[in-house]
Every structure is written in structure tokens, then in C-alpha cells.
Amino acid sequence: MKDTAPLHHFYIAEEQSIYLLKHDDAQKLKQWLRLCEKQLARLGYRQIRFVGKGVYGFVFAGRHPTEGEQVFKFSRITLPVHLQARLEEEAWMLDQVSHPNIPRLIRYQQLKLQGIMVMSLAPGRDLAQLALRCGPLPLTWLAAIARQLAELLRYLRQDLSRPIVHGDIKPSNLVFDPLSQTLSLIDWGSAVFAQQDADGEPIAATGLGVGGEPLHSNARMGDLYFIGADQLAGRPSSPRFDEQGVAGTLYALASGLPSRFGRSVLPAASLGLPKAFADTLDAMLSDDPKVQRQGGDHFIRRLTQGPAWQPPVMAEPSLTPTLPVWVHQFGQGIDTVAYSSRKSFLQQHQGDAPLPSGDIQIDRYYRDYLMGMGDVEKAFVTAVGRLGEFPILGGLALHWHGAGVAIDSSLNLFDPTLKAPFTHAVNNLVKLAQTIPHQGVFKACFFNARDTLHLERETPQQGFVPSQEQRIRFDLSDVPELEDKTRLHSYFEDGQDPDENLRLPEGIMTALAELNTIHHTGCIIFEVLPTHMKLHSYLRLLDPEREAEFRDCLGRILAQVPQIRDQGISGFMKLPYKNTRHFVHRQRHPDHYLMPPRRSLESAGSGRGV
């Protein structure tokens, strides 16, 4: 590998949403990003842009005058040294493969503490972003994506001197160009040489341990939303790992869900897909290892040896949201954050789930909020998170009872072009909620990170003191909206939240109780860390005549903030009124296959199936 480009002296800190960072950290991040762009510009690159971030690094792209567009991946300087070294290992693994669907390595270099990997640019957009704008992908796209994924699996399994496991196949690691329908597999940070072949036999190059025992697994943890049970359990690496990543990815793209977790209650067979494709996906996602392997073998053989699956051209069915969705025209910039509470009931009746340790992605994706949940509960929680990826404000309150689930909601979408995919996301959430068997309450609210107030103190013994300029902002309805006291959803309706641990001063609780008597909607959330406090809110006053009273309550809440001595989080949500929708319980959603017109069936022949 070459190491020639004169990049110098810069690094990037770890990023959250910039609107949730402390002021100093946000300024540092902006400075580091500008420095990266400046350094690339000095080297002659133009059209420089920030592409994204992963667990281990940040990615930029730029156009070179003679070498075309390239991608630059930087390791996070804040990571431990052994994790920073992952970028060089990734570059070495990428250098072992050569395939039209894999962007090539140009060079890797180490400059002081900063590792930099330069690659060719994959055309198109990553499938996670496309799916967010499209909902379930068009069948013609799915056909092209599935075929190219099958070819990649065969290449990694059969065409290399030693089989390689990518280890992290998921929508965000797949770049797709809808015009050329070309797919690219990126991010090789979890790639390893396979220790077993597809039949489970040891590969000679990996050797055996003492006494003929297999060596400890070299597998790395891919994204837990998509990997299979064997990789999650840390078993020896195998090409079957990537089959599971492909299956989870295709299921997510076909369903519009952000993970594979819903497969048992909302199977591929229920998604309106051609039967052959749906049945193959369900086989690959089966809990039975034998069925999994048969499904994977059929998937690769069918799409690499026979004609590609060609779905018939059919009009998209009309889509109606199962919960009310209010669509607004473009307005202020919204960076939505989803906050959910009362999740503990989703963890009841679940056994302890042993997890491998020592990998940074475990903490990032799993332990914080999915530990102890079954797959259906995980699917539901991640579906709530998917709503938060849209520019929305509002909230949800779900009450499970013996016969099903009752849902109150206020969902305000601030981008009309996203109405269809958002409707899909809402309907998916309802379908998953219907399948949760036990009783309890779950709440989620969606606020704008740009409205978060940040307060800081030097030590935990001091109080947080708001600045004179800080205010808890709110929107004002143009005209009064009718109030029905019997239909209000109160801040305190469900009592103390067992999942929240912040005790607020009596003065704040009194002001909140008064605020609760004024007709409004929204949420207010107190997040207190040792030296940093975030006050999140989304508030809309629905009774303009009480504006002064409403403003006074918010002012008294802020004035009492210096009295907070505890640490933790506490949130309060109010819906504008109750418009409860009731949904019956389902153990599993019924099969629903694509039924094309008879002429299409006859003309497609055997080429329709996977």
C-alpha cells in the first residue's frame, strides 16, 4: 500500500448531535471539521464534504483534479490506541479484495496520532438514507440489490484464496446508485479471514489450538440490529455471518424497519413481496440453523446462476396512516431527538441475554436500552427510534391491556416530501405494538435539539445558574383550540415514571403542576449530569389568552433550576387531547404476498423467484 499524501497534524473528536454537545465541545468539533476541510483543500481537493461517522472514525469526500473523487476516513483520536489501530487493519483487509462492487483502497498513512485511509468513492447514497426517504424500497431496486449482494457473498466465500467475512453488512454500509442500480459494499472495519467454511469445517490457514481445540473466535461485532446469533455469540467466523447480515438488510429494506428484530411477528411473508423472495428471506432469518443454511445457499445459487428476479410493474397502493399525522410546510430547522420512558415493562418476562464484552459497539447499540428485551420488544423500541429520524415534534402514549393496545399520539411532520415514508414508519410501529403480549405503559416524546438549553457548573456541589438570556421557548397557536378537560393527557396522569431517577425541587414541581392546567402540548425534560445540564423542551400553547401566565410558569421553572441537587433524568409530556386509537392483539401478522396480474405471471415465468 502506498503512503505518499502529505496530510498533516489534525484530528477529529467524537461527535454527538452538535446541538446536544456542551458549548466548548461543539466549538472544538466545528474547528476540527474546518481544519480537516482546509487540509484537504491545500492538497488540491475540491467539493469537500463531510460524509458521515462510524464507531471508529469520520469520513470526508473530495474531488482531486487528476484522480477523481476520493473518500478519506480518519480514526477517532479519542479512542484507545488498540482501537485506533483498527483503521490500519481495515485498510489491510480492504487491500485483499478486488471486486466491482467494492471501492478500492488507494493508500493508508499514519501521521502522528492520526490514521488516515484514502479510498475510491462509491457512487450513490447509502441505503439507510435512501430507505429513510423512500420507506420500503421499490421492488426493482430490491431485485438489483439482492442480486449484487448474492454475487458479493459468492466472491467472498469462493473466489478468494482465503474466504473473508465482512462482518458488518447493513444498509448504512451499502451505497446504491438508483440510476445505474449499482451497489457498493463499504466499511471493512469488522472484516476478518474466515475460520470456518460455509459447511462449518475449519479452514486450514486458521489452524487449531492446543489439543485440536479450535482457536478463539476472531469475529468482530457488527451492528447488532442486523447480525445473526452466531456472530453475536462470538462463535468462530464463517461466511454464514455475512448471509445473516444480508438477510437482515434485505428484510429492513423491504419492510421499512430499522432492524431485523421484527422478523418473527412481521415476517417477510407479510410484506407484500413475491412469494419466492419472501420465503427465501424468512428461511435465511429462521431460528433453525439448518433452515438458515438452506435459505442462504438457495439465495446465492438462485441469484448468481439463474436470471435475476424481475418483479412486475405495478402501481403503488395508497397508504393511510393508522395514527393521525399532521403535515406542516417547511419552517424552522428541526433536529429531532426521541426520548422514551417507562421501558421497564418491556424487559419483564425476559431472561438474561449474555453478550460478548470488550467491543465498543456493544455499549453504543445494545446495553443502554435493549438489554433484557425480547426481539419483539427490541423491534418496537427501534421503530420508535426510526420515527425520531424524521423532522417531527410531538409524542406517543401507549397503554397495553388484555385485548390489545390503546395509543394516544400527537405527530407533527415538518417535511411534506417525507409523508409516505413517515406513514410507513408509523404503521410499522403500530403493527409491532400489536404483537407485544404483556401489559404496561410506554411513552415517547420528540423534541428539537436546537431548542435545548445548556447549563454548566464547575463541580457537582454547585448549582446550575441560567444566564439572563436563556428562556424556555414555546410556540403560540394563532387561535384558541377547543379544550375538553375529560380528554386531556396530563403530565401526571400515569404517576411517577419508574425508569426516571431525577428528583426535582418542590418549586419546579409546583410550577409544572400549574403549567399542567394551561391548555398546551409538548414536553419538558431535565437531564442532569455532574457538570452539565440539558433542558430539552417542545411546547406549544393552545390558549393564546393565557400567554402571560404560561410564560410566567416557564420563567419560574427556570428560576428554580439552581435548586436542583440530584443527578439523572426526569421528563413530562402532555398531548393536546385524547384521540385514542385501539388495536387488537396479534401474535403474528398474516401472510400477504405480491399477487401480480395474470399476464405478468405468465410472462415472468420461472425468472420471478429468487
C-alpha positions in Angstrom: 0.0 0.0 0.0 1.2 3.5 -0.8 1.8 6.1 1.8 2.6 9.3 0.0 0.0 12.1 0.5 1.3 15.0 2.7 -1.6 15.2 5.1 -0.6 16.8 8.4 -1.4 17.5 12.0 -5.2 17.2 12.5 -7.6 15.0 14.2 -11.4 14.8 15.0 -13.1 14.4 18.3 -16.0 12.1 18.9 -19.3 13.5 17.8 -22.9 13.6 19.1 -25.6 15.7 17.6 -23.8 19.1 17.7 -26.9 20.7 19.4 -26.6 18.3 22.3 -22.9 19.0 22.9 -21.5 21.3 25.6 -20.6 24.7 24.1 -16.9 24.1 24.2 -17.1 20.7 22.7 -19.4 21.9 19.9 -16.9 24.7 19.1 -14.0 22.2 19.1 -15.9 19.9 16.8 -16.6 22.7 14.3 -12.9 23.8 14.4 -11.7 20.2 13.8 -14.1 19.8 10.9 -13.0 23.1 9.3 -9.4 22.1 9.8 -9.9 18.8 8.0 -11.6 20.6 5.1 -8.7 23.2 5.0 -6.1 20.5 4.9 -7.8 18.6 2.1 -8.2 21.9 0.2 -4.5 22.6 0.5 -3.8 19.2 -1.2 -5.9 20.4 -4.2 -9.1 18.6 -3.4 -12.4 20.5 -4.2 -16.1 19.9 -3.5 -15.0 18.7 0.0 -17.9 17.4 2.1 -18.4 15.6 5.4 -19.9 12.2 4.6 -20.6 10.7 8.0 -19.2 8.9 11.0 -18.9 5.5 12.5 -17.9 4.0 15.8 -14.2 4.3 14.9 -13.9 7.1 12.5 -15.1 10.1 10.5 -15.4 10.2 6.7 -14.9 13.1 4.2 -15.1 13.1 0.4 -13.4 15.4 -2.1 -12.6 15.6 -5.8 -8.9 15.6 -6.9 -8.1 17.4 -10.2 -6.5 14.3 -11.7 -7.6 11.4 -9.6 -11.3 12.0 -9.4 -13.4 11.7 -6.3 -11.9 10.0 -3.2 -13.0 9.2 0.3 -10.9 10.0 3.4 -11.5 8.1 6.6 -9.9 9.3 9.9 -9.7 7.4 13.1 -11.1 9.0 16.2 -8.2 10.4 18.2 -10.1 9.9 21.4 -10.2 6.1 21.1 -7.7 3.9 22.9 -4.6 3.1 20.9 -5.7 -0.5 20.2 -9.0 0.7 18.7 -7.3 3.4 16.7 -5.2 0.6 15.1 -8.4 -0.8 13.7 -8.2 1.6 10.8 -4.9 0.3 9.6 -6.2 -3.3 9.9 -9.3 -2.2 7.9 -7.1 -0.8 5.2 -5.1 -4.0 5.0 -8.2 -6.2 4.8 -9.7 -3.9 2.1 -6.4 -4.3 0.1 -7.0 -8.1 0.0 -10.2 -7.8 -2.1 -10.8 -6.7 -5.7 -14.4 -6.6 -6.9 -16.5 -4.1 -9.0 -18.9 -3.7 -6.0 -16.1 -2.9 -3.5 -14.4 0.6 -3.6 -10.7 0.2 -3.9 -8.1 1.2 -1.3 -5.8 4.0 -2.5 -3.5 4.3 0.5 -3.2 4.3 4.3 -1.0 6.5 6.3 -0.2 7.3 9.9 0.5 10.9 10.7 1.4 11.3 14.4 -1.6 10.0 16.2 -4.0 10.3 13.3 -4.6 7.3 11.0 -6.0 8.2 7.5 -7.3 5.8 4.9 -8.0 7.0 1.3 -10.4 5.1 -0.9 -12.2 5.5 -4.2 -15.7 6.9 -3.8 -18.8 4.7 -4.2 -21.4 6.3 -6.4 -24.9 6.9 -5.0 -26.2 7.2 -1.4 -26.1 4.8 1.5 -29.2 2.6 1.7 -30.1 3.7 5.2 -30.6 7.3 4.0 -32.4 6.1 0.9 -34.7 4.0 3.0 -35.5 6.9 5.2 -36.7 8.9 2.2 -38.4 6.0 0.5 -39.8 3.7 3.2 -39.8 0.2 1.9 -37.7 0.2 -1.3 -39.2 -0.3 -4.7 -39.2 -3.9 -5.8 -37.0 -3.2 -8.8 -34.3 -1.7 -6.5 -34.6 -4.7 -4.2 -34.1 -7.1 -7.1 -30.9 -5.3 -8.2 -29.6 -5.1 -4.6 -30.3 -8.7 -3.8 -28.6 -9.9 -7.0 -25.4 -7.9 -6.3 -25.4 -9.0 -2.6 -25.5 -12.6 -3.7 -22.6 -12.1 -6.1 -20.6 -10.4 -3.3 -21.3 -13.3 -0.9 -20.1 -15.8 -3.5 -17.0 -13.8 -4.2 -16.0 -13.5 -0.5 -16.8 -17.2 0.0 -15.4 -18.9 -3.1 -13.2 -16.6 -5.3 -10.5 -15.6 -2.7 -7.6 -17.8 -1.7 -8.9 -17.4 1.9 -12.6 -16.6 2.5 -13.2 -13.2 4.1 -16.0 -12.2 6.4 -17.1 -8.6 6.0 -18.8 -8.9 9.4 -21.0 -5.7 9.2 -23.3 -5.8 6.2 -26.1 -3.4 6.9 -28.0 -0.6 4.9 -25.6 2.2 6.0 -22.6 0.2 4.7 -24.2 -0.3 1.3 -24.1 2.6 -1.2 -26.6 2.4 -4.1 -26.9 4.4 -7.3 -30.6 4.2 -8.4 -29.7 5.4 -11.9 -27.2 2.7 -12.7 -28.6 0.4 -10.0 -25.0 -0.2 -8.9 -24.3 -1.4 -5.3 -21.1 -0.9 -3.3 -20.1 -2.5 0.0 -18.1 -0.2 2.2 -16.7 0.0 5.8 -14.4 -3.0 6.2 -13.6 -2.3 9.9 -15.1 -5.6 11.1 -13.6 -7.8 8.3 -11.6 -10.9 9.2 -10.4 -14.1 7.5 -13.0 -16.8 8.0 -12.1 -19.5 10.5 -14.7 -21.9 9.1 -16.1 -22.6 5.7 -19.8 -22.4 4.9 -20.2 -26.1 6.0 -18.7 -25.4 9.4 -15.4 -27.1 8.7 -12.2 -25.4 10.0 -10.2 -23.6 7.3 -6.6 -24.9 7.4 -4.9 -21.5 7.4 -6.6 -20.6 10.7 -5.1 -23.6 12.4 -6.1 -25.3 15.6 -5.5 -24.7 19.2 -3.7 -26.9 21.7 -5.1 -30.4 21.7 -7.0 -29.9 18.4 -9.4 -27.3 20.0 -10.5 -24.5 17.7 -8.8 -21.2 18.1 -10.7 -18.4 19.9 -13.0 -16.6 17.6 -11.5 -13.8 15.6 -15.0 -12.4 14.8 -15.7 -8.8 15.4 -19.0 -7.3 16.5 -21.1 -5.9 13.6 -24.2 -3.9 14.1 -26.5 -5.8 16.5 -29.5 -4.6 14.5 -28.5 -6.9 11.6 -26.1 -9.6 12.6 -27.1 -13.2 13.4 -27.0 -15.2 16.6 -23.7 -17.0 15.9 -21.8 -13.7 15.4 -23.5 -12.2 18.4 -22.4 -15.2 20.5 -18.8 -14.9 19.4 -18.5 -18.2 17.5 -15.7 -18.8 15.0 -16.1 -16.6 12.0 -17.8 -18.0 9.0 -19.2 -16.9 5.6 -22.6 -17.6 7.2 -22.2 -14.4 9.3 -22.5 -12.3 6.1 -25.5 -14.3 4.9 -27.2 -13.2 8.1 -26.2 -9.5 7.6 -27.6 -9.7 4.0 -30.8 -11.3 5.2 -31.3 -8.7 8.0 -30.5 -5.9 5.5 -32.9 -7.1 2.8 -35.6 -7.5 5.5 -35.1 -4.0 6.7 -35.2 -2.5 3.2 -38.3 -4.5 2.2 -40.2 -3.6 5.5 -39.1 -0.1 6.1 -37.9 -1.1 9.6 -34.5 -0.2 11.0 -33.6 -3.7 12.2 -34.1 -7.4 11.8 -35.8 -7.8 15.2 -39.4 -7.8 13.9 -39.0 -10.8 11.7 -40.9 -13.3 13.9 -44.1 -11.2 14.1 -43.9 -9.2 10.9 -42.2 -11.8 8.6 -41.2 -11.2 5.1 -44.2 -13.3 4.1 -46.4 -10.5 5.4 -44.7 -7.6 3.5 -46.4 -7.9 0.1 -43.3 -9.4 -1.6 -43.2 -12.1 -4.3 -43.6 -15.4 -2.6 -40.3 -16.9 -3.7 -38.4 -13.9 -2.4 -40.3 -13.6 0.8 -40.0 -17.3 1.6 -36.2 -17.3 0.9 -35.8 -14.3 3.2 -37.8 -15.9 6.0 -35.7 -19.1 5.7 -32.5 -17.1 6.0 -33.9 -15.4 9.1 -35.1 -18.6 10.7 -34.0 -19.6 14.2 -33.3 -23.1 12.8 -29.6 -23.2 11.7 -30.4 -25.9 9.1 -33.2 -23.8 7.5 -30.9 -20.7 7.6 -28.1 -22.5 5.7 -30.6 -23.9 3.1 -32.1 -20.4 2.6 -28.6 -18.9 2.2 -27.4 -21.5 -0.2 -30.6 -21.1 -2.3 -30.3 -17.3 -2.2 -26.7 -17.4 -3.6 -27.4 -20.1 -6.1 -30.6 -18.7 -7.5 -29.3 -15.1 -7.9 -25.9 -15.9 -9.3 -26.8 -18.8 -11.6 -30.3 -18.0 -12.9 -31.9 -14.9 -14.3 -32.4 -12.1 -11.9 -35.7 -11.7 -10.1 -37.8 -9.3 -12.1 -40.9 -8.0 -10.3 -43.9 -7.0 -12.4 -44.5 -3.3 -12.8 -47.5 -2.4 -10.5 -48.9 0.8 -9.2 -48.0 1.6 -5.6 -51.1 1.0 -3.3 -52.5 4.0 -1.5 -51.2 4.4 2.1 -53.2 5.6 5.1 -51.6 6.2 8.5 -53.1 4.2 11.3 -52.4 7.1 13.7 -53.2 10.8 12.9 -50.2 12.6 11.2 -50.2 16.3 10.9 -48.1 17.5 8.0 -46.7 21.1 8.1 -44.8 23.1 5.5 -41.1 23.7 5.8 -40.3 26.0 8.6 -37.6 26.2 11.3 -34.7 23.8 11.2 -35.5 20.7 13.2 -33.1 18.2 14.6 -35.4 15.7 16.2 -34.4 13.7 19.3 -36.6 10.9 20.6 -36.9 10.4 24.3 -38.8 7.4 25.7 -39.7 6.3 29.2 -41.5 3.6 31.1 -39.5 1.0 29.1 -39.0 -1.4 32.1 -42.2 -3.3 31.4 -40.7 -4.2 28.0 -37.9 -6.0 29.8 -40.1 -8.1 32.1 -40.5 -11.8 31.5 -37.2 -11.8 29.5 -34.3 -13.9 30.5 -30.8 -12.6 30.9 -29.1 -12.3 27.5 -25.4 -13.0 27.7 -23.4 -10.7 25.5 -19.8 -10.6 24.4 -17.8 -7.9 26.1 -14.9 -5.6 25.2 -16.3 -4.2 21.9 -17.2 -0.6 21.7 -20.3 -1.3 19.6 -22.0 -3.2 22.5 -22.3 -0.1 24.6 -23.3 2.0 21.7 -26.1 -0.1 20.3 -27.3 -2.5 22.9 -26.8 -2.3 26.6 -28.2 1.1 27.2 -31.8 0.4 26.2 -32.2 -3.1 24.7 -30.7 -5.3 27.4 -33.2 -7.9 28.7 -35.8 -7.3 25.9 -37.1 -10.0 23.6 -36.8 -9.4 19.9 -40.4 -8.1 19.5 -39.8 -5.5 22.2 -36.4 -4.6 20.6 -38.2 -4.2 17.3 -40.8 -1.9 18.8 -38.2 0.3 20.6 -36.1 0.6 17.4 -39.3 1.5 15.4 -39.9 4.4 17.9 -36.3 5.5 17.2 -37.0 5.4 13.5 -39.8 8.0 13.9 -37.1 10.2 15.6 -35.1 10.1 12.4 -37.7 12.3 10.7 -38.2 16.0 11.4 -41.1 15.6 13.8 -42.3 17.1 17.0 -44.9 15.6 19.4 -45.3 12.4 21.4 -46.9 9.0 21.9 -48.5 7.3 24.8 -49.3 3.5 24.6 -51.3 1.5 27.1 -51.3 -2.3 26.6 -54.2 -4.1 28.1 -55.6 -7.6 27.9 -57.2 -7.3 24.5 -54.6 -5.2 22.7 -53.1 -1.7 22.8 -54.5 1.9 23.1 -52.5 4.6 21.5 -52.7 8.4 22.0 -50.5 10.5 19.8 -49.5 13.9 18.5 -47.3 13.5 15.5 -46.3 16.7 13.5 -44.1 16.2 10.4 -42.3 19.2 9.1 -41.3 18.0 5.7 -44.2 17.2 3.3 -41.9 15.2 1.0 -41.4 12.6 3.7 -45.1 11.9 4.3 -45.1 8.5 2.6 -42.1 7.0 4.4 -43.1 8.5 7.7 -46.6 6.9 7.3 -44.9 3.6 6.7 -42.8 4.1 9.8 -45.9 4.9 11.9 -47.8 1.9 10.6 -44.9 -0.4 11.3 -44.7 0.9 14.9 -48.5 0.1 15.3 -48.1 -3.4 13.8 -45.2 -4.1 16.2 -47.1 -2.7 19.2 -50.0 -5.0 18.4 -47.8 -8.1 19.0 -46.4 -7.2 22.4 -48.1 -9.6 24.8 -47.7 -8.1 28.3 -49.4 -5.1 29.9 -47.9 -1.8 30.6 -47.3 1.8 29.6 -44.8 3.3 27.2 -44.3 7.0 26.4 -42.1 8.7 23.8 -41.7 12.4 23.0 -39.9 14.1 20.1 -38.3 17.5 20.6 -36.0 19.7 18.7 -32.3 19.5 19.8 -31.8 23.1 18.6 -34.1 24.3 21.4 -32.1 22.6 24.2 -30.8 24.9 26.9 -27.3 24.1 28.2 -26.1 25.0 31.7 -22.7 24.2 33.2 -21.1 24.2 36.6 -17.5 23.6 37.7 -18.3 20.9 40.4 -21.3 18.7 41.3 -21.6 20.6 44.6 -22.5 23.8 42.9 -25.9 24.8 41.4 -26.7 25.4 37.7 -27.3 29.1 37.1 -29.2 30.1 33.9 -27.9 33.1 32.1 -30.1 36.2 31.8 -30.6 35.5 28.1 -31.9 31.9 28.5 -35.6 31.3 28.1 -37.7 28.1 27.7 -39.2 28.9 24.3 -42.6 27.9 23.1 -44.8 28.3 20.1 -48.2 30.0 20.2 -51.3 28.8 18.4 -52.8 31.5 16.3 -56.3 30.9 17.6 -57.6 29.0 20.7 -58.0 25.3 20.2 -61.0 23.8 22.0 -60.3 22.2 25.3 -62.1 19.2 26.7 -60.9 18.6 30.2 -62.1 15.0 30.1 -59.9 14.3 27.1 -56.6 15.9 28.1 -53.5 13.8 28.5 -51.9 15.2 31.7 -48.3 15.5 32.7 -49.1 13.5 35.8 -51.7 11.1 34.5 -49.6 7.9 34.9 -47.8 8.9 38.1 -44.1 8.7 38.8 -42.1 7.1 36.0 -40.2 4.1 37.5 -37.4 4.5 34.9 -36.5 8.1 35.8 -34.3 8.9 38.7 -34.0 12.7 39.0 -35.8 14.2 42.0 -36.8 17.8 41.1 -37.2 20.6 43.7 -40.6 21.3 45.1 -40.7 24.7 43.4 -40.3 23.2 40.0 -42.9 20.5 40.6 -45.4 23.2 41.8 -44.7 25.3 38.6 -45.2 22.2 36.5 -48.5 21.4 38.2 -49.7 25.0 37.3 -48.4 24.6 33.8 -50.4 21.4 33.5 -53.6 23.4 34.0 -53.0 25.5 30.9 -54.1 24.1 27.6 -50.9 23.2 25.6 -49.0 20.3 24.2 -45.4 19.2 24.2 -42.8 18.0 26.7 -40.1 19.3 29.1 -37.2 17.0 30.1 -34.5 17.7 32.7 -31.2 15.8 32.0 -28.6 16.5 34.8 -25.0 15.3 34.5 -22.2 16.0 37.1 -21.2 19.4 35.5 -23.6 19.7 32.6 -27.4 20.1 32.5 -29.6 19.9 29.4 -33.1 21.2 29.5 -35.0 19.9 26.5 -38.4 21.1 25.5 -41.1 21.3 22.8 -44.0 23.4 24.0 -47.0 24.8 22.0 -49.5 27.0 23.8 -53.1 26.3 22.6 -54.8 29.0 24.5 -53.3 32.4 23.4 -55.3 34.3 26.1 -53.1 32.7 28.8 -49.8 33.5 27.2 -48.6 35.7 30.1 -49.5 33.0 32.6 -47.8 30.3 30.6 -44.6 32.4 30.2 -44.6 33.1 33.9 -44.7 29.4 34.8 -41.8 28.7 32.4 -39.8 31.5 34.0 -40.4 30.2 37.5 -39.3 26.7 36.4 -36.0 28.1 35.0 -35.5 30.3 38.1 -35.7 27.1 40.3 -33.0 25.3 38.3 -30.2 26.3 40.7 -32.0 24.4 43.4 -31.5 21.0 41.6 -29.1 18.9 43.6 -29.8 15.5 42.2 -28.5 13.9 39.0 -30.4 11.9 36.4 -33.3 12.5 34.1 -36.9 13.4 34.5 -39.4 14.1 31.8 -43.0 15.3 31.4 -45.2 15.1 28.3 -48.7 16.4 27.5 -50.7 15.6 24.5 -53.2 18.3 23.3 -56.2 16.0 23.7 -57.0 12.3 23.8 -58.0 10.8 20.4 -57.3 7.2 21.4 -56.9 4.6 18.7 -57.4 0.9 19.8 -55.7 -2.0 18.1 -56.3 -5.7 18.8 -53.5 -8.0 19.9 -51.9 -10.2 17.2 -49.4 -13.0 17.7 -48.2 -12.6 14.1 -49.3 -10.6 11.1 -50.8 -12.7 8.4 -49.1 -13.7 5.1 -49.5 -11.2 2.3 -47.7 -11.9 -0.9 -47.5 -9.9 -4.1 -50.1 -11.1 -6.5 -49.3 -9.6 -9.9 -51.7 -9.6 -12.8 -52.1 -13.0 -14.6 -50.3 -11.7 -17.7 -47.3 -10.7 -15.6 -47.2 -14.1 -14.0 -47.3 -15.9 -17.4 -44.6 -13.6 -19.0 -42.2 -13.7 -16.0 -42.2 -17.5 -15.8 -39.5 -19.0 -13.6 -37.5 -15.8 -13.7 -39.6 -14.2 -10.9 -38.4 -16.2 -8.0 -35.2 -15.8 -6.0 
